Amino acid sequence: MAHATLKSDNITTAQLLTLIENSVLPLFQQGVQLNEHAPKLVLAYSGGVDSEVLAFGLSAFAQKHPHIACLLIHVHHGLSPNANVWVEHCISRANHYQLPVQVERVKVEKGYKGKLRSQST
């Protein structure tokens, strides 16, 4: 995986991994110093292009730093008629990346003046 190139911005996997490491490792170390439990790296994972690139990078990160727990979380909001398809897509891709995935289902209701609000179910 270290020699792959992402087509969108011509960034290599190694460059993406370095960006993630430079962002995450200092925060991880800070979390370790403040807590007795090691923090985990959690990615909100919609399955869209942006989160797909981040999940790809997180996979490389998890392989290089197996002592840091990594997790993808997908929120099933039910707003799209394709919401169940997105869940299956995210689970499939998480398996491909060898990352654990957690699906959180929320019930979205119309609130005051038609605004949307959600509650975890």
N, C-alpha and C positions, 0 to 999 in steps of 0.2 A: 504494500500500500504506500510505502514511502516515496515511490517514484511516479505516482499518478499525478496527472495534471487536471485541474478543474477548468473546464472550457470557458466559463463565463468571464473571468477576469485574468485568465492565464496565471493563476496562483497554483503552486505545487502543494501537494499534501504536506511536505516538510515545512513550507512557509506557513500554511494554515495551522499546523501543529505548533510552530514557534509562536504564532500570534496568540493561540489559546493558552499555551504555557505561560507566556509573559503576562497574560491577564489573570490567570487562575492561580498559579502557584504561589504568588505572594499572599493572596487572600486565603488560600488553603493553610499556609504556614501560620498566618495570623489566627485563623480559626482553631488550629491545633494548640496554639499557645494559650488561647482563652478558654478552651474547653478540655475536658478529659476525654470526650468522644471525638473521633475524627469526623470532620464535616464531609458531606458528599456533594458532588457536582450534579446539579439537576438542570435539565434543559427542557423548557416548555416547547413541546414538539407538535406542531400542527400538521406536519407532513408536506407543507408547501416548500417552495424552492429555498427560501432563506433558512428555515429550520432543517431542511434536508442537508444543506451544506454544513451547518453547524453539527448535525448528528454525525456526518461523515468525519468531521474533524474530531469530534468527541470520541469516536471509535478509535482513531489513531492515538488520541491522548490516553484512553483507557488501556490500550495495549502497551503503551510505553510506561504508564504509571498505574500498574494493577493494584497498588496499595490504596489508591483513591477511588472510593465508590462513586460510580456514575449512574445516572438514571434519566430516562426520558419520561416525560409526563405529557399525555395527550388529554385534552379536555373535550369530551363529547357533549356538546351543547344542544344538539338536536335541531339547530336552526336551519341547517341545510338538509334537503331531501337525501343528500349523499353522505350524511354524517356517519352512518354505519360503514359505508365503503371507506371513508377516511380512517376509521378505527382499524379496519382490516389492513389497510395500506400501512399505517404506522406500526402495527404489530409485525407485519411482514418485513418492513425495512429495519426495525429494531433487531429482529432475528438475524437479518443479513449483516448488520453492524455488530452483532454479538453484544448488544446492550440490553439491559432490562428495561421494560416499559411498563408504565402504570397508566391505566385509563381511568380518568375521573369523570363521572357522569354528573351533569348539573341540569337542573330543571330551570328553564328560563321562562319568566312570566312577564307580561306587560305590567309595568308599575304606573305610578302617578303620571298622568298626561301622556300615556303611551310609551314611556321610556322602558327599556328592557332592564330587568334585574335578574340575577341568578341566585340559586340556592344549591348547595351541594346536596346530592341525594345519596 
